[in-house]
């Protein structure tokens, strides 16, 4: 399991730089200054340029390469991932179609878990994230 965390926390900060292990303190508030600190661990799930936006991809987004996961683990993406993003930029007030949106919320499960996920469209009313619902079943042993 330690290897899984190492993989998830090792990425580059900006295109063209070296990937490194991010072991910083993670702040949990939505002020623009803390956003960069909070998102050092955010890995997008194949939605880098999926949602309409007038902004460029911000530097706090990096891509999760599922091939880096240990054997026996996989990512559960929401069935409605193309319709509902789970994260937005906070550098300006939210305006759908203008502000950058991405899906960074998913679930990593082991092979003994069968799961589906659904991104809940809350319109980013309460946070910079929309919730994600996971429905899962553990395999019988």
C-alpha positions, 0 to 999 in steps of 0.5 A, a space after each residue: 500500500 505504501 507504493 500506491 501512495 508513493 505513485 499517487 504523490 509523485 508527479 511533475 508540477 508543470 509540463 517540462 519539469 521533473 516529477 518528484 514525490 510531493 510530501 508537503 502539508 496539505 491545506 484544506 481551505 478554498 482560498 486561492 493561496 492555499 489552493 495550490 498547496 491543497 492540490 499538489 496531490 490532485 490527479 485528473 482522470 482523463 478529463 484534462 480538456 473534456 469540459 468547455 472552458 475559456 481558461 487554460 489547464 492550470 498547473 495544479 492539475 496532473 494526470 493519473 496514469 493508471 498503468 502506474 498502479 500496483 497489480 490488483 488495483 484499478 480506478 473507478 471513474 463515474 459513469 457520467 464523467 463526461 457530463 459532470 466535472 468534480 473540481 473547478 478553479 477558484 481563481 475567479 468566481 464560478 461561471 460554467 463554460 468559462 472557468 476551468 473544470 476537471 474530474 480529479 475525484 474517483 476511487 482506487 479499488 482492489 480486485 476484490 471490489 466491484 464498484 460504480 461511481 456517479 458524479 453528483 452535480 451540485 453546481 459547485 454551490 458549497 465547495 470547489 468540488 462536486 461530490 462523488 457517490 460510490 456504490 460497491 460490493 466486496 467479493 465473497 471470500 
